[in-house]
Amino acid sequence: MSENLLGNKSLWHGAGAGVAVIAVGTAFILGAIYGPNVRAKLKGTPALLTQTTNATPPNPNAATLAEAVVPSAGITLPVKWGDFGKQLVEKGVIDRDQFTALYKDRLGLGPNEQKMLDGDDNGYIIITPDNAGVILNLLWALGLGNKNPILDTGPMVDKQYGGAGRFASTGGWSLAKGDAMEHYSKYNFIKLNKNKQSLVERVSQNIFRPCCNNSTYFPDCNHGMAMLGLLEMMASQGVSENDMYKIALQVNSYWFPDTYLTLAKYEAAKNISWENADPKKMLGAEYSSASGYRAIQSQIQPAQQSGGGGGCGV
């Protein structure tokens, strides 16, 4: 296991009213609850991720850059949600009453998101600036509850960290029936054959997130666990490895808009449009880990964008 992979272990200490997360090596406190407007207001059908988008010009203005990185109309991901929400509620990974109460305080769930929670035949996932936080929590629950060797034998269960229940991705999931660890890697929502499991393990080790220094292979926070759930979905539904990186970059961009707008500015300064940036490179430790992003951030004025799902709590 590389040092980058294990360089920052966020441990869960669930005392008191707040969410406290200690990152070993780079101490910081997480758990700030984001509050985006979660009601999606879609107009027409968002472009599929695989469709060609308008290329960003060199040195684009803020509005042009934002539309390239986090399209306001949203993106349709090439994976179908089906009845995962209903299964998660039936198994207790999601307590429906708690989940809906949470979003009642955030202007309510939109009709698409409500159907993702209760419906039987949901189609392709649509992620927008408004619903990115809802998608994050649904995928978090899926990643947490789905049985996978990454959770059973990977860094999450390394004895040096004191048990898988001490991380933000487990101790921080407060929307389950009972303790979150009662549902950890328990249900066969998604079954992967040997080749598809190898694909998920390979890709997960190359996808980092700017809230810590760990890859998705070590899903110690909500974003990592949610990305694991998304990778499992993509592998099971036949998405290619190259497209998995493209989709992961788009989703990470909605969850961390400031980060990826800044990275897009950084690339534009080198005359590389966001459409021509290498998704795997952008998701790697050099760009998307906390330490990698800080190094880039020191070289360019950071971008500012509201919304997203960057907080590490529900």
Backbone as numpy.savetxt, mean C-alpha at the origin, in Angstrom:
# Nx Ny Nz CAx CAy CAz Cx Cy Cz
19.40 -12.35 3.93 18.55 -11.17 3.93 19.43 -9.94 3.93
19.15 -8.96 3.09 20.00 -7.79 2.98 19.82 -6.88 4.17
20.84 -6.04 4.39 20.77 -5.11 5.50 19.65 -4.10 5.28
19.44 -3.67 4.01 18.37 -2.73 3.71 17.02 -3.32 4.09
16.85 -4.62 3.86 15.58 -5.27 4.13 15.27 -5.23 5.61
16.26 -5.43 6.44 16.04 -5.56 7.87 16.52 -4.35 8.65
16.83 -3.28 7.96 17.45 -2.15 8.64 16.55 -1.36 9.53
15.20 -1.51 9.43 14.31 -0.69 10.21 13.10 -1.51 10.62
13.02 -1.94 11.88 11.96 -2.80 12.33 11.02 -2.01 13.23
9.80 -1.73 12.76 8.87 -0.97 13.56 8.10 -1.91 14.47
8.19 -1.69 15.77 7.57 -2.55 16.76 6.36 -1.86 17.34
5.34 -2.66 17.63 4.06 -2.14 18.10 4.02 -2.14 19.61
3.69 -1.01 20.19 3.46 -0.91 21.62 2.09 -0.29 21.79
1.07 -1.12 21.98 -0.31 -0.65 21.92 -0.84 -0.12 23.22
-0.11 0.64 23.99 -0.61 1.18 25.23 -1.16 2.57 24.99
-2.16 2.97 25.81 -2.68 4.32 25.73 -3.58 4.53 24.54
-3.90 5.80 24.29 -4.87 6.11 23.24 -4.26 6.19 21.88
-2.96 6.37 21.80 -2.33 6.56 20.50 -1.73 5.28 19.97
-1.27 5.33 18.77 -0.55 4.23 18.13 0.92 4.56 18.18
1.70 3.75 18.86 3.12 4.03 18.95 3.91 2.97 18.23
4.77 3.38 17.36 5.59 2.45 16.59 7.03 2.85 16.74
7.87 1.91 17.17 9.28 2.20 17.34 10.04 1.57 16.21
10.76 2.34 15.47 11.56 1.82 14.36 12.98 1.62 14.83
13.44 0.34 14.87 14.78 0.01 15.31 15.78 0.54 14.31
16.71 1.30 14.77 17.74 1.86 13.90 17.44 3.27 13.51
16.16 3.57 13.18 15.75 4.93 12.85 14.49 5.20 13.65
14.62 5.69 14.88 13.49 5.79 15.79 12.55 6.89 15.35
11.30 6.52 15.19 10.29 7.54 14.91 8.95 6.99 15.35
8.00 7.87 15.55 6.69 7.48 16.03 5.69 7.61 14.92
5.01 6.51 14.66 3.99 6.50 13.63 2.63 6.44 14.28
1.65 6.24 13.45 0.31 6.06 13.97 -0.59 7.25 13.79
-0.14 8.32 13.11 -1.01 9.45 12.85 -2.11 9.01 11.91
-3.31 9.25 12.30 -4.43 8.78 11.48 -4.77 9.81 10.43
-4.68 9.39 9.18 -4.98 10.30 8.11 -6.48 10.50 8.02
-6.90 11.54 7.37 -8.32 11.80 7.26 -8.73 12.29 5.89
-8.47 11.54 4.86 -8.83 12.01 3.51 -10.32 11.94 3.27
-10.77 12.71 2.33 -12.14 12.56 1.87 -12.24 11.27 1.10
-12.94 10.29 1.67 -12.91 8.96 1.08 -14.05 8.72 0.10
-14.89 9.70 -0.12 -15.98 9.49 -1.06 -15.49 9.71 -2.48
-15.47 8.65 -3.26 -15.01 8.76 -4.64 -16.04 9.50 -5.47
-15.58 10.41 -6.32 -16.47 11.15 -7.20 -15.97 10.94 -8.63
-16.24 9.77 -9.14 -15.72 9.40 -10.44 -16.59 9.97 -11.54
-15.97 10.45 -12.60 -16.66 10.94 -13.77 -16.18 10.13 -14.96
-17.04 9.29 -15.49 -16.64 8.45 -16.60 -15.81 7.29 -16.12
-15.16 6.63 -17.03 -14.35 5.46 -16.73 -12.88 5.83 -16.73
-12.17 5.66 -15.58 -10.74 5.98 -15.54 -9.97 5.12 -16.52
-8.87 5.65 -17.01 -8.04 4.91 -17.95 -7.40 3.72 -17.26
-7.31 2.61 -17.97 -6.59 1.46 -17.44 -5.12 1.81 -17.28
-4.50 1.21 -16.28 -3.10 1.48 -16.02 -2.23 1.19 -17.23
-2.62 0.18 -18.00 -1.78 -0.24 -19.12 -1.98 0.62 -20.36
-2.95 1.54 -20.33 -3.15 2.40 -21.47 -2.09 3.49 -21.52
-1.85 4.04 -22.71 -0.89 5.11 -22.87 -1.47 6.40 -22.31
-0.70 7.13 -21.50 -1.13 8.40 -20.95 -0.35 9.52 -21.61
-0.83 10.74 -21.42 -0.13 11.88 -21.99 1.24 12.02 -21.35
2.27 12.10 -22.16 3.63 12.19 -21.63 3.85 13.54 -20.96
4.54 13.52 -19.82 4.85 14.78 -19.16 6.03 15.43 -19.85
5.96 16.73 -20.09 7.06 17.43 -20.75 8.22 17.61 -19.79
9.41 17.92 -20.30 10.52 18.26 -19.41 10.15 19.45 -18.54
10.55 19.43 -17.27 10.26 20.50 -16.33 8.77 20.86 -16.30
7.91 19.89 -16.04 6.47 20.15 -16.04 6.06 21.02 -14.85
4.92 21.72 -14.97 4.43 22.47 -13.83 3.77 21.51 -12.84
3.41 22.03 -11.67 2.91 21.17 -10.60 1.65 20.43 -10.99
0.72 21.11 -11.66 -0.54 20.47 -12.03 -0.32 19.35 -13.05
0.54 19.59 -14.02 0.83 18.58 -15.03 1.49 17.37 -14.40
2.41 17.63 -13.49 3.12 16.55 -12.82 2.17 15.73 -11.96
1.30 16.41 -11.22 0.35 15.70 -10.37 -0.57 14.80 -11.18
-1.00 15.29 -12.35 -1.90 14.49 -13.19 -1.19 13.27 -13.75
0.12 13.35 -13.95 0.89 12.21 -14.43 1.12 11.18 -13.33
1.36 11.65 -12.12 1.73 10.76 -11.01 0.50 10.20 -10.31
-0.47 11.04 -10.00 -1.69 10.61 -9.32 -2.90 11.16 -10.08
-3.26 10.56 -11.21 -4.36 11.08 -12.03 -5.63 11.31 -11.22
-6.21 12.48 -11.38 -7.38 12.85 -10.58 -8.58 11.96 -10.86
-8.69 11.44 -12.08 -9.81 10.56 -12.43 -9.65 9.16 -11.88
-8.46 8.84 -11.40 -8.21 7.52 -10.87 -7.61 6.58 -11.89
-7.27 5.41 -11.41 -6.67 4.36 -12.25 -7.43 3.06 -11.99
-7.74 2.35 -13.06 -8.33 1.03 -12.92 -7.23 -0.01 -12.93
-7.11 -0.75 -11.84 -6.08 -1.77 -11.73 -6.58 -3.08 -12.36
-5.73 -3.81 -13.03 -6.16 -5.03 -13.74 -6.31 -6.25 -12.82
-6.94 -6.02 -11.67 -7.26 -7.13 -10.75 -8.68 -6.93 -10.24
-9.43 -8.02 -10.19 -10.82 -7.97 -9.75 -10.91 -8.28 -8.25
-11.66 -7.46 -7.54 -11.82 -7.61 -6.10 -12.78 -8.75 -5.75
-13.76 -9.02 -6.62 -14.67 -10.13 -6.36 -15.42 -9.96 -5.05
-15.37 -11.00 -4.20 -16.07 -10.94 -2.91 -15.09 -10.97 -1.74
-13.88 -10.49 -1.96 -12.89 -10.50 -0.87 -13.38 -9.74 0.35
-14.05 -8.60 0.13 -14.54 -7.83 1.27 -15.53 -8.63 2.10
-16.44 -9.27 1.42 -17.43 -10.09 2.11 -16.77 -11.23 2.87
-15.77 -11.87 2.25 -15.04 -12.94 2.94 -14.31 -12.43 4.17
-13.69 -11.25 4.05 -12.95 -10.67 5.17 -13.88 -10.38 6.34
-15.09 -9.91 6.04 -16.08 -9.65 7.08 -16.57 -10.96 7.70
-16.85 -11.95 6.87 -17.34 -13.23 7.38 -16.34 -13.91 8.31
-15.05 -13.78 8.00 -14.02 -14.41 8.83 -13.66 -13.56 10.05
-14.06 -12.31 10.04 -13.76 -11.45 11.18 -12.48 -10.66 11.05
-11.79 -10.77 9.92 -10.60 -9.94 9.72 -11.02 -8.47 9.71
-12.19 -8.21 9.18 -12.81 -6.89 9.24 -14.09 -6.99 10.07
-14.18 -6.17 11.10 -15.43 -6.00 11.82 -16.22 -4.93 11.06
-17.29 -5.34 10.42 -18.00 -4.42 9.54 -18.49 -3.17 10.27
-19.00 -3.34 11.49 -19.51 -2.20 12.24 -18.40 -1.19 12.54
-17.24 -1.70 12.95 -16.12 -0.81 13.23 -15.63 -0.12 11.96
-15.57 -0.87 10.88 -15.07 -0.32 9.62 -15.98 0.80 9.12
-17.29 0.55 9.11 -18.21 1.57 8.62 -18.27 2.76 9.57
-18.14 2.52 10.87 -18.12 3.63 11.84 -16.92 4.52 11.62
-15.78 3.91 11.30 -14.57 4.69 11.03 -14.80 5.65 9.87
-15.42 5.15 8.81 -15.61 5.99 7.64 -16.82 6.91 7.75
-17.71 6.65 8.68 -18.80 7.59 8.96 -18.22 8.90 9.44
-17.13 8.82 10.19 -16.45 10.02 10.68 -15.59 10.67 9.59
-15.45 10.00 8.44 -14.65 10.52 7.32 -15.54 10.71 6.09
-16.75 11.20 6.32 -17.71 11.52 5.25 -18.33 10.29 4.60
-18.10 9.12 5.17 -18.78 7.93 4.68 -18.07 7.22 3.55
-18.47 5.98 3.32 -17.96 5.21 2.20 -18.75 5.56 0.94
-18.05 5.69 -0.17 -18.73 5.88 -1.44 -19.40 4.59 -1.87
-20.27 4.62 -2.86 -20.99 3.40 -3.29 -20.05 2.31 -3.79
-18.97 2.68 -4.48 -18.03 1.66 -4.96 -17.33 0.98 -3.80
-16.91 1.77 -2.81 -16.21 1.21 -1.66 -17.15 0.39 -0.78
-18.42 0.84 -0.66 -19.40 0.06 0.09 -19.62 -1.30 -0.56
-19.65 -1.31 -1.90 -19.82 -2.58 -2.61 -18.59 -3.47 -2.43
-17.40 -2.86 -2.36 -16.19 -3.67 -2.13 -16.25 -4.36 -0.77
-16.92 -3.74 0.19 -17.05 -4.33 1.52 -18.11 -5.42 1.55
-19.22 -5.22 0.85 -20.38 -6.11 0.98 -20.71 -6.96 -0.24
-20.21 -6.58 -1.42 -20.66 -7.20 -2.65 -20.03 -8.54 -2.97
-20.68 -9.26 -3.90 -20.22 -10.59 -4.30 -19.41 -10.58 -5.60
-19.65 -9.59 -6.44 -19.12 -9.65 -7.81 -18.44 -8.35 -8.21
-17.59 -7.83 -7.35 -16.87 -6.61 -7.67 -15.92 -6.84 -8.83
-15.82 -5.84 -9.69 -14.92 -5.92 -10.83 -13.54 -5.38 -10.49
-12.91 -4.75 -11.48 -11.55 -4.24 -11.31 -11.51 -3.13 -10.26
-10.47 -3.13 -9.46 -10.29 -2.13 -8.42 -9.99 -0.78 -9.06
-10.68 0.25 -8.61 -10.41 1.61 -9.04 -9.84 2.37 -7.84
-8.67 2.94 -8.00 -8.07 3.74 -6.93 -8.01 5.19 -7.39
-8.39 6.09 -6.50 -8.42 7.52 -6.79 -7.77 8.27 -5.64
-7.51 9.56 -5.82 -7.00 10.34 -4.68 -7.94 10.32 -3.49
-9.26 10.21 -3.74 -10.23 10.25 -2.65 -10.37 8.93 -1.90
-10.23 7.80 -2.60 -10.48 6.52 -1.92 -9.20 5.74 -1.61
-8.04 6.36 -1.80 -6.78 5.63 -1.60 -6.67 5.05 -0.19
-7.17 5.79 0.80 -7.11 5.29 2.18 -8.01 4.09 2.41
-9.18 4.06 1.77 -10.07 2.91 1.89 -9.45 1.68 1.24
-8.91 1.87 0.04 -8.25 0.76 -0.65 -7.10 0.23 0.19
-6.35 1.13 0.80 -5.24 0.74 1.67 -5.74 -0.17 2.79
-6.81 0.21 3.47 -7.30 -0.59 4.59 -7.88 -1.93 4.15
-8.56 -1.96 3.01 -9.09 -3.23 2.52 -7.97 -4.19 2.15
-6.95 -3.68 1.46 -5.82 -4.53 1.09 -4.99 -4.92 2.31
-4.91 -4.04 3.30 -4.22 -4.35 4.55 -4.87 -5.58 5.19
-6.20 -5.56 5.28 -6.91 -6.70 5.88 -6.66 -7.99 5.08
-6.66 -7.87 3.76 -6.42 -9.05 2.91 -5.02 -9.59 3.12
-4.03 -8.71 3.11 -2.65 -9.15 3.30 -2.43 -9.78 4.66
-3.08 -9.23 5.68 -2.94 -9.75 7.04 -3.56 -11.12 7.20
-4.76 -11.29 6.64 -5.50 -12.53 6.88 -5.16 -13.67 5.94
-4.63 -13.34 4.74 -4.35 -14.40 3.78 -3.13 -15.22 4.19
-3.25 -16.53 4.13 -2.14 -17.41 4.53 -1.06 -17.36 3.47
0.18 -17.08 3.91 1.30 -17.00 2.97 2.60 -17.30 3.70
3.51 -18.05 3.06 4.80 -18.36 3.69 5.61 -17.12 4.07
5.39 -16.01 3.38 6.12 -14.79 3.74 5.80 -14.39 5.18
4.54 -14.57 5.58 4.15 -14.25 6.94 4.50 -15.37 7.92
4.50 -16.60 7.43 4.74 -17.74 8.32 6.21 -17.99 8.62
7.09 -17.69 7.67 8.50 -18.04 7.84 9.45 -16.88 7.58
8.94 -15.73 7.17 9.79 -14.60 6.82 10.21 -13.76 8.02
10.70 -12.55 7.77 11.21 -11.69 8.85 10.18 -11.35 9.91
8.90 -11.38 9.58 7.87 -11.04 10.57 7.92 -11.93 11.79
8.35 -13.18 11.62 8.35 -14.12 12.74 9.76 -14.37 13.29
10.71 -13.54 12.88 12.07 -13.66 13.41 12.03 -13.40 14.92
12.59 -14.31 15.70 12.51 -14.23 17.15 13.14 -12.97 17.74
14.07 -12.39 17.00 14.75 -11.20 17.55 13.80 -10.01 17.71
12.64 -10.05 17.04 11.70 -8.95 17.14 10.58 -9.20 18.15
10.60 -10.36 18.76 9.66 -10.61 19.84 8.27 -11.05 19.42
8.11 -11.49 18.20 6.81 -11.99 17.73 6.15 -11.08 16.73
5.40 -11.68 15.82 4.78 -10.92 14.73 3.75 -9.93 15.23
3.20 -10.14 16.40 2.16 -9.26 16.91 2.63 -7.91 17.37
3.92 -7.67 17.36 4.45 -6.42 17.88 4.63 -5.34 16.80
4.26 -5.65 15.58 4.47 -4.69 14.50 3.22 -3.85 14.25
3.42 -2.73 13.59 2.31 -1.83 13.27 1.29 -2.49 12.36
1.72 -3.38 11.49 0.81 -4.04 10.55 -0.10 -5.05 11.23
0.26 -5.48 12.41 -0.54 -6.46 13.15 -1.20 -5.79 14.36
-0.39 -5.27 15.28 -0.94 -4.59 16.44 -1.74 -3.36 16.08
-1.43 -2.77 14.94 -2.13 -1.56 14.52 -3.46 -1.80 13.83
-3.75 -3.06 13.46 -5.03 -3.36 12.80 -6.11 -3.50 13.87
-6.83 -2.43 14.11 -7.82 -2.37 15.19 -9.25 -2.58 14.70
-9.41 -3.00 13.44 -10.74 -3.14 12.85 -11.16 -4.60 12.68
-10.52 -5.51 13.42 -10.88 -6.93 13.35 -11.80 -7.29 14.50
-12.47 -8.43 14.37 -13.18 -9.00 15.50 -12.16 -9.79 16.32
-11.99 -9.39 17.56 -10.97 -10.00 18.38 -9.61 -9.41 18.07
-8.56 -10.07 18.53 -7.20 -9.61 18.29 -6.79 -9.88 16.85
-6.05 -8.94 16.28 -5.62 -9.08 14.88 -4.82 -10.36 14.67
-4.03 -10.77 15.66 -3.20 -11.95 15.50 -4.01 -13.24 15.43
-5.28 -13.19 15.83 -6.15 -14.35 15.68 -6.43 -14.64 14.20
-6.17 -13.65 13.36 -6.45 -13.77 11.93 -5.19 -13.78 11.08
-4.05 -13.65 11.70 -2.78 -13.51 10.99 -2.46 -14.75 10.16
-2.31 -14.58 8.86 -1.93 -15.67 7.94 -2.75 -16.93 8.20
-4.06 -16.76 8.25 -4.92 -17.88 8.67 -5.80 -18.43 7.57
-6.22 -17.61 6.64 -7.27 -18.02 5.70 -6.75 -18.13 4.27
-7.26 -19.08 3.54 -6.86 -19.29 2.16 -7.73 -18.47 1.21
-7.68 -17.17 1.36 -8.41 -16.30 0.44 -7.83 -16.40 -0.97
-6.50 -16.49 -1.03 -5.79 -16.56 -2.31 -4.81 -17.72 -2.23
-4.95 -18.69 -3.12 -4.04 -19.82 -3.15 -3.09 -19.66 -4.33
-1.79 -19.75 -4.05 -0.78 -19.58 -5.09 -0.01 -20.88 -5.29
0.24 -21.23 -6.55 1.09 -22.38 -6.79 2.56 -21.99 -6.55
3.46 -22.94 -6.70 4.86 -22.70 -6.38 5.45 -21.56 -7.21
5.15 -21.53 -8.49 5.71 -20.48 -9.36 5.17 -19.10 -9.01
3.89 -19.02 -8.73 3.30 -17.72 -8.39 3.77 -17.26 -7.02
3.96 -18.18 -6.09 4.50 -17.81 -4.78 5.93 -17.28 -4.93
6.72 -17.93 -5.76 8.09 -17.45 -6.01 8.07 -16.06 -6.62
7.10 -15.81 -7.50 6.96 -14.49 -8.12 6.66 -13.44 -7.05
5.73 -13.72 -6.17 5.38 -12.77 -5.11 6.59 -12.51 -4.21
7.31 -13.56 -3.87 8.47 -13.39 -2.99 9.55 -12.55 -3.67
9.77 -12.80 -4.94 10.80 -12.06 -5.68 10.44 -10.58 -5.81
9.23 -10.33 -6.24 8.81 -8.94 -6.44 8.72 -8.20 -5.11
8.23 -8.87 -4.09 8.05 -8.22 -2.79 9.37 -7.72 -2.21
10.46 -8.39 -2.53 11.76 -7.96 -2.00 12.32 -6.74 -2.73
11.67 -6.35 -3.83 12.13 -5.20 -4.61 11.23 -3.98 -4.48
10.21 -4.06 -3.63 9.26 -2.95 -3.48 9.38 -2.40 -2.06
9.83 -1.15 -1.98 10.00 -0.48 -0.69 8.93 0.58 -0.52
8.89 1.17 0.67 7.92 2.21 0.98 8.62 3.29 1.81
8.26 4.56 1.61 9.01 5.65 2.23 8.74 5.88 3.71
7.85 5.08 4.31 7.64 5.23 5.76 8.65 4.44 6.57
9.44 3.58 5.93 10.46 2.81 6.65 11.50 2.30 5.64
12.40 1.47 6.10 13.46 0.97 5.23 13.26 -0.49 4.83
12.07 -0.99 5.01 11.82 -2.40 4.73 11.07 -2.59 3.41
11.29 -3.75 2.81 10.56 -4.09 1.59 9.24 -4.75 1.96
8.44 -5.01 0.95 7.15 -5.68 1.16 7.34 -7.09 1.70
8.50 -7.67 1.48 8.79 -9.01 2.02 8.80 -8.98 3.55
9.01 -7.80 4.13 8.94 -7.60 5.57 7.81 -6.60 5.82
6.55 -7.04 5.77 5.40 -6.13 5.84 5.06 -5.71 7.26
5.96 -4.96 7.87 5.78 -4.60 9.29 4.88 -3.40 9.50
4.43 -2.73 8.42 3.48 -1.63 8.58 2.30 -1.86 7.63
1.29 -1.01 7.75 0.08 -1.21 6.96 0.33 -1.18 5.45
1.21 -0.28 5.00 1.48 -0.18 3.56 2.14 -1.45 3.03
3.05 -2.01 3.81 3.70 -3.24 3.40 2.73 -4.41 3.35
1.86 -4.50 4.37 0.90 -5.60 4.41 -0.12 -5.46 3.29
-0.54 -4.23 3.02 -1.49 -3.99 1.93 -0.87 -4.31 0.58
0.38 -3.92 0.39 1.06 -4.22 -0.87 1.22 -5.73 -1.04
1.49 -6.45 0.05 1.57 -7.91 -0.04 0.25 -8.48 -0.53
-0.86 -7.99 0.03 -2.16 -8.45 -0.43 -2.38 -8.17 -1.91
-1.96 -6.99 -2.36 -2.11 -6.64 -3.78 -1.24 -7.53 -4.66
0.00 -7.79 -4.24 0.88 -8.67 -5.02 0.29 -10.08 -5.13
-0.27 -10.57 -4.05 -0.90 -11.89 -4.09 -2.06 -11.91 -5.08
-2.86 -10.85 -5.06 -3.96 -10.76 -6.02 -3.44 -10.75 -7.45
-2.43 -9.93 -7.70 -1.91 -9.82 -9.07 -1.33 -11.12 -9.56
-0.57 -11.80 -8.71 0.01 -13.07 -9.11 -1.08 -14.10 -9.42
-2.09 -14.15 -8.58 -3.15 -15.14 -8.75 -4.00 -14.87 -9.98
-4.05 -13.61 -10.43 -4.88 -13.24 -11.58 -4.07 -13.04 -12.86
-2.83 -13.52 -12.85 -2.05 -13.60 -14.08 -1.38 -12.33 -14.54
-1.21 -11.35 -13.67 -0.51 -10.12 -14.04 0.98 -10.43 -14.19
1.61 -9.91 -15.22 3.03 -10.19 -15.47 3.90 -9.50 -14.44
5.13 -9.96 -14.33 6.06 -9.37 -13.36 6.30 -7.89 -13.66
6.51 -7.56 -14.91 6.74 -6.16 -15.26 5.54 -5.29 -14.89
4.34 -5.79 -15.17 3.15 -5.01 -14.85 2.92 -4.93 -13.34
3.37 -5.92 -12.60 3.24 -5.86 -11.15 4.00 -4.65 -10.60
5.18 -4.38 -11.15 5.94 -3.20 -10.71 5.23 -1.91 -11.12
4.68 -1.89 -12.33 3.97 -0.69 -12.79 2.79 -0.38 -11.89
2.02 -1.42 -11.58 0.84 -1.24 -10.74 1.25 -0.83 -9.32
2.26 -1.50 -8.78 2.71 -1.18 -7.42 3.18 0.26 -7.32
3.86 0.76 -8.36 4.31 2.14 -8.34 3.11 3.09 -8.36
2.12 2.78 -9.17 0.94 3.64 -9.24 0.21 3.67 -7.90
0.07 2.51 -7.28 -0.63 2.44 -6.00 0.17 3.14 -4.90
1.47 2.89 -4.85 2.31 3.60 -3.88 2.20 5.11 -4.06
2.07 5.55 -5.31 1.97 6.99 -5.58 0.70 7.58 -4.98
-0.41 6.84 -5.03 -1.63 7.32 -4.40 -1.53 7.28 -2.88
-0.78 6.35 -2.34 -0.63 6.27 -0.88 0.38 7.29 -0.35
1.37 7.62 -1.16 2.40 8.58 -0.76 2.57 9.64 -1.86
1.56 10.46 -2.12 1.64 11.39 -3.25 2.80 12.38 -3.16
3.07 12.91 -1.98 4.18 13.86 -1.85 5.50 13.22 -2.26
5.70 11.99 -1.81 6.95 11.28 -2.10 7.15 11.10 -3.60
6.12 10.60 -4.28 6.31 10.26 -5.68 6.21 11.46 -6.60
5.55 12.52 -6.16 5.63 13.78 -6.91 7.04 14.35 -6.83
7.64 14.22 -5.66 9.03 14.68 -5.51 9.97 13.84 -6.36
9.76 12.54 -6.38 10.61 11.68 -7.21 10.40 11.99 -8.69
9.17 12.31 -9.07 8.91 12.68 -10.46 9.62 13.98 -10.82
9.64 14.94 -9.89 10.38 16.19 -10.11 11.87 15.90 -10.27
12.37 14.99 -9.45 13.78 14.62 -9.50 14.13 14.01 -10.85
13.26 13.14 -11.34 13.48 12.53 -12.65 13.35 13.57 -13.77
12.37 14.47 -13.64 12.17 15.50 -14.66 13.39 16.41 -14.77
14.05 16.65 -13.63 15.27 17.46 -13.66 16.38 16.80 -14.45
16.26 15.48 -14.64 17.22 14.73 -15.45 16.66 14.46 -16.85
15.57 15.19 -17.19 14.91 15.05 -18.49 14.32 13.66 -18.70
13.85 13.04 -17.60 13.16 11.76 -17.68 11.72 11.98 -17.25
10.78 11.77 -18.15 9.38 11.93 -17.80 8.96 10.79 -16.88
7.89 11.02 -16.11 7.42 9.99 -15.19 7.00 8.73 -15.95
6.45 8.90 -17.14 6.03 7.75 -17.94 7.21 6.89 -18.37
8.38 7.52 -18.46 9.57 6.78 -18.91 10.46 6.34 -17.75
10.07 6.68 -16.53 10.84 6.23 -15.38 10.66 4.73 -15.20
11.70 4.04 -14.76 11.66 2.59 -14.56 10.94 2.27 -13.26
9.75 1.64 -13.31 8.99 1.38 -12.08 9.77 0.57 -11.04
10.49 -0.44 -11.49 11.24 -1.25 -10.53 12.31 -0.42 -9.83
12.97 0.45 -10.57 13.98 1.32 -9.98 13.34 2.30 -9.01
12.21 2.88 -9.40 11.53 3.86 -8.54 11.07 3.22 -7.23
10.73 1.94 -7.26 10.25 1.24 -6.07 11.38 0.67 -5.21
12.60 0.70 -5.72 13.73 0.11 -5.01 14.17 0.95 -3.82
15.11 0.41 -3.06 15.57 1.07 -1.84 16.19 2.43 -2.12
16.83 2.60 -3.28 17.51 3.86 -3.60 16.53 5.02 -3.69
15.29 4.74 -4.08 14.29 5.79 -4.26 13.17 5.73 -3.22
12.64 4.54 -2.95 11.40 4.44 -2.19 11.56 4.08 -0.72
12.73 3.68 -0.27 12.89 3.46 1.17 12.98 4.81 1.86
12.79 4.81 3.17 12.85 6.07 3.92 14.20 6.74 3.76
15.27 5.96 3.88 16.61 6.55 3.78 16.92 6.97 2.35
16.50 6.17 1.38 16.74 6.51 -0.02 16.01 7.78 -0.42
14.76 7.88 0.01 13.99 9.07 -0.33 14.56 10.32 0.34
15.00 10.19 1.58 15.59 11.35 2.26 16.80 11.87 1.51
17.61 10.96 0.98 18.79 11.38 0.23 18.39 12.17 -1.01
17.34 11.73 -1.70 16.86 12.45 -2.88 16.19 13.76 -2.48
15.44 13.72 -1.41 14.74 14.91 -0.94 15.69 16.05 -0.61
16.89 15.70 -0.19 17.87 16.73 0.16 18.42 17.44 -1.07
18.12 16.88 -2.25 18.66 17.45 -3.49 17.64 18.26 -4.28
16.38 18.29 -3.82 15.33 18.93 -4.60 14.24 19.44 -3.67
13.57 20.51 -4.06 12.45 21.03 -3.26 11.31 20.02 -3.27
10.89 19.52 -2.11 9.82 18.51 -2.09 8.51 19.05 -2.64
7.76 18.17 -3.26 6.43 18.52 -3.76 5.42 18.44 -2.63
4.29 19.07 -2.82 3.23 19.04 -1.82 1.94 18.63 -2.50
1.26 17.64 -1.92 0.00 17.17 -2.48 -0.87 16.67 -1.34
-2.13 17.08 -1.32 -3.02 16.63 -0.25 -3.58 15.25 -0.56
-4.15 14.61 0.46 -4.80 13.32 0.27 -3.83 12.17 0.39
-4.26 10.99 -0.07 -3.43 9.79 -0.01 -3.73 8.99 1.23
-2.87 8.02 1.48 -3.05 7.15 2.65 -1.71 6.91 3.30
-0.96 8.00 3.55 0.40 7.86 4.02 0.56 7.53 5.48
-0.52 7.70 6.29 -0.42 7.38 7.71 -0.32 5.89 7.95
0.35 5.50 9.03 0.55 4.08 9.30 -0.47 3.52 10.30
-1.59 4.19 10.46 -2.71 3.67 11.24 -3.94 3.56 10.37
-5.02 3.02 10.93 -6.24 2.85 10.15 -6.88 4.19 9.83
